[in-house]
Amino acid sequence: MVPGGPVERMIAEMQMIDSEAGQMQNFAGQGSSLDESQLAELNAFYGLDKPVHIAYWEWLQKTLTLDFGESTRYYEPVLDMVVERLPVSAYYGFMTFIIAYLVSIPLGYYKAVKNNSGFDNASSLVVFAGYAIPGYVVGIFLMSIFAFQLEWFPMGGFVSDDFEDMESVWEMTKDVLWHSVLPLFCYIIGDFAVLTVIVKNNLLENISADYIRTAVAKGLPFKKAIRKHAVQNSLIPLASSFGNSLIFFLGGSYLIEVVFNIDGLGLLGYEAVVERDYPVVMAILAINAAMMMVGNILSDICVALVDPRVRFGS
């Protein structure tokens, strides 16, 4: 339903060329240099002359064999384009996943133990601000301050221009990490806020449960009762959303990658949407959907591992 497509984009490019040459014309069937038969050939070439259900069925058959077609913008196999950018998005997804969980679980635990304290109230302001502000907005702010004004970090990109000329692995690692600091902060801030709130709220609920009061009444120290019993039960809701994080391993964030000019799947998907590159858009959506399904299965497995009441085959 979005206006425009590969054919319209091609015609617009031709219109721009003619405009620069001083030969402005009306295209798209209104005085266009392409007649109706040529437009029909282009639509047939891109597969846009078929009904939606037939086109979708043909696309689905090819997708099952990992044939996503060719990009209408670069005229390259879509699968090759995805594989080329996959390591970048996988790197940011993995780092975001690890750091978010390593920070959120201890922070949520400490906020629950120190509920309504000064630390809890102050950290809640940071958590809710992180949840409310979009990551790409934070990215623009961080880039303007720490990259443009202070020049502590690069303006964008995944590595420096002279990355391939670096002699040691340590120099390459430092360069990648140097470029990763600001984007990772933007990736983490949203997940970190949600996970922290989940851990805190569920831990507070378990702390007030009868089994904790019973354990304390029998002589078990309060903090030990929390660590031994309440924490595990509080991780069950966290485990149910564990697999959904898998989508960030591949998809990343469109706008964060655009802001920092990171050549991953997010930037590829954004450019594909803007340029109406249908095969690339459909390929990324299909991959994200597949990762979401795999993630849901992993979530069920994680719940079974954490929750002793759930055991497959019992």
N, C-alpha and C positions, 0 to 999 in steps of 0.2 A: 504493500500500500504506500510505501514511501516513494515519492516522485523521483523519477530518474532511474537510470540503469546503465549498463555498459554501452549500449548503443547511444543513449542520450549524452553520456560522457564523451564518447568519441566525437559526436556531432558538435558538442560544445568546444572541444579542443580544436576542431576544424574551424569553427566560427571565430575562435580567438586568433588563430593563425591568419585567417582572411582579414580580420580586423586590423591586425598589426601591419598587414600588407596594404591596407587601405582599400580593401575589397569587401567591405561588410555586406553580408547577405542574410536573408532569413532562411533558417534551416528547419529541420523537423517537419518536412512536408509542406512548408510554406515558402516556396521559392528556393528550396534547399538544392545544393549541388548534387544530392543523392535523390534519385527518383524512387518511386514506390517499390520497384523490383529490387533495387539495391538495399533498401531498408529491410525488405522481407528476407533477403539473403543473410543480412547481418543478424536479424532476430533468429533465423534458423541456425546460424553458426553458433550462437550463444545458447541455443535451446530455449529461447523465449517465445517460440511460436506454438508451444504445446499447452494444453490445459494443465492447470495446477496439479491435479491428481496424477496425471500421467508423468509430468516432469518430476514430481516428488517420488513416485515409485521408481523411476529410472535412477534418480539420485541415490535413493536408499539402497538399491541393488549394488551400485558401485561403492557406496560407503562401507558396506559389509565386507568388501575386499580391500578396504583402505585406499580406494581410488576416489580422491576428492576432486578430481578434474584439474584444470589449469586456471591460474589466476587470469582474470580478464584485464588486469592492469599491468602485470609483469610478464605474462605469457610463460610462466614457469609452473611446474607441477606444485600443487598446493601442499602435498605431503612433504616435499623437499623444503619448502619455505617454513613449515611448522617445525620440522626436525632441526633446521638450522637455528631457530630461535628458542627451541625447547630448553637447552641448558641454562640460558639466562633466567627464564621464568622459574625453572625448577630450583635454581640456586636461591632466588629471593623467596620462593615459597617455602623451601626447607628452612632457611634461616628465620623467617617469620614464625613458622610453626614452633621451632625449638625455643627461640627467645621468648615468645609470648607465653608458652606454658611454664618455662623456667621462672619467669617473673610473676605471672598471675597466681599460681598456686601458693607460693610462700606469702605473697602480699595479701591474698584473700584470707589465708589462715591467720596472719597477724592482725588484720583488720577485724576479724571475727573475735579473736581473743581480746583485743583492745576496743571492743565495740563502744561507740559513743565517746571515745577519748579524743584528745586534740589531734593525735595522729590520724585516727579514723576519719574525722571530719575534714581535715586538710587534704588527705589523700582522696577522699570522695569527690572533692571539687575537681581534682586533676582527672580522676576516672571519668566523671560525667562530662567534663569538657572534652576529653579524648573521644568519648562516644558521640558527642554532639557535632564536633567539627569534622568535616570530611577530610580524608587523608590528603587529597590533592591540594586543598586549601592550606593545610599545614605545610605541605611541600613548597608551595609558592612563598610562604612566609619564611621558612628555613632557608630556602635558596637565596632570597633577597638579603637576608641578614648574614648568614654564615658563609655563603658562597660569593655573593656579589660584593657586599660591603667589607666583611672581615677577610674574605679570601682564604678561609680555613679549609674549605672543601671545594672540589670541582663543581662547575655549573651543571654538569650532567654527564650522561654517557655511562657505559659499564666499565670501560678501561680507558687509559690514556692513549693518545695517538701513537706514542712510541712504545706501546706495550710489547709488541713482537720483537723489539730490539733489546729488551731487558735481558741481562745475562743470567741472573739467578732466579730460582723459584721463589725465594724470599721477597725479592723486589716485585715480582708479579703478584704475589699474595698481598703484599702491602698496598699495591696499587688498586687491586680489586676491593679490598676492605675500605680503602680511603674513599672510593667512589660509592661504597655501599652504605655509609653511615646515615646520610640524610634520607635516602629512599627507604631504608629499613625502618627508620623511626616512623615514617608515614605509614608503612605497611602494618607495623606492630600496634600503633596507637588504638585503632578500632578494636582489633581482636583482644588486645590486652585489657581494655575496659570491660568488654562483655564477659570475658573469662573470670576476671577478678570479682565482678559482682556475683556471678554464678557460684563461685567457690565460697565467698563470704556468706551469702544468703543461705545456702544449703548447710554450711557448717553451723551457723547460728541455729538453724532448725534442729539439727542433730544434737547440739549442745543442750538444748532444752528438753530433749526426749527423755523418757522414763529410764531407758537402759543406761544412760550416762549417769543419772542421779543414783541409780542402783549401784553402779560400779564405784562411784565416789563413796556411797554409804558403806560399802564393804571394805573401804580402806584404800582404794586405788587413788593416787594423787590426781587432781583435776586435770592438769596438763597432760599427764600420761594417759588418762582416760580419753582425752580428745585425740591425741596422736594415735592411740592403739585402736580406737573404735570409731569415733566420729569422723575422722578424716577419710577413712576408706568409704564409708557410706556417703560422704559428701561428694566424692569423686564420681559417683554413678551418673548424675546428670551431665557431668563434664564428659564422661566417656560416651554418652549417647550422641554428643555433637562432635566427637573426636574425628570421625571419618569425613565429616563435611569439610574439614580443613584441607582435605586432599585436593579440592578444587583449586586452592591457591598455589599448589605446586606447579600447575600448568597455566591457569588463567591469569594469575596475578591481578593487577588493577589497571584498567585501561588508562584512566586519567593520570595516575601516578607515573606510569611509564611515559606518558606524553609529556608531563611536566619536566621530568628528568631526562627525557630523550633516551630511554633505555630500550634497546632494540630487542624486545622480547615479544611474547605472544600478545600481551596487552596492547602494545603500540601497533603491532600488525593488525589486530582486530579493529582498533580505532580507525586506522587508515583505510581498512577494508570497508567499514561502514560509511565513512565519508566519501570514498570513491565508488561506492556501490559495487564492490568486488564480491559478487554473490558467492562464488565457490569458496573463497577464504572465510567469509562470514559464516557460512553453513558448516564448514569444517571445524572452526573453533567452537561453535555452539554444540556440535555433535561430540567433540572431545570433552567439553565441560559437562555435558549431560552424562556421558559415560563415566567420567570421574565421580560425579555425584552419586551414581548408582553403586559404584565400587565403594565409595565412602560410606554409604548407608550400610552396606554389608560389614565393613570394618567396624562401624559403630556398634552393630549388634554383637560382634565378637568381643569388642572391648567391654561392653556391658556385662557379657557373660563372664569375663575374666575378673571384673571388679566386684560384681554383685554375687555373693555366694548363693542367693536364692534362685539364680538363673544358671542353669547348666544344660548345655545341649546334650541330648542323649540320656539324661537322667530320668 
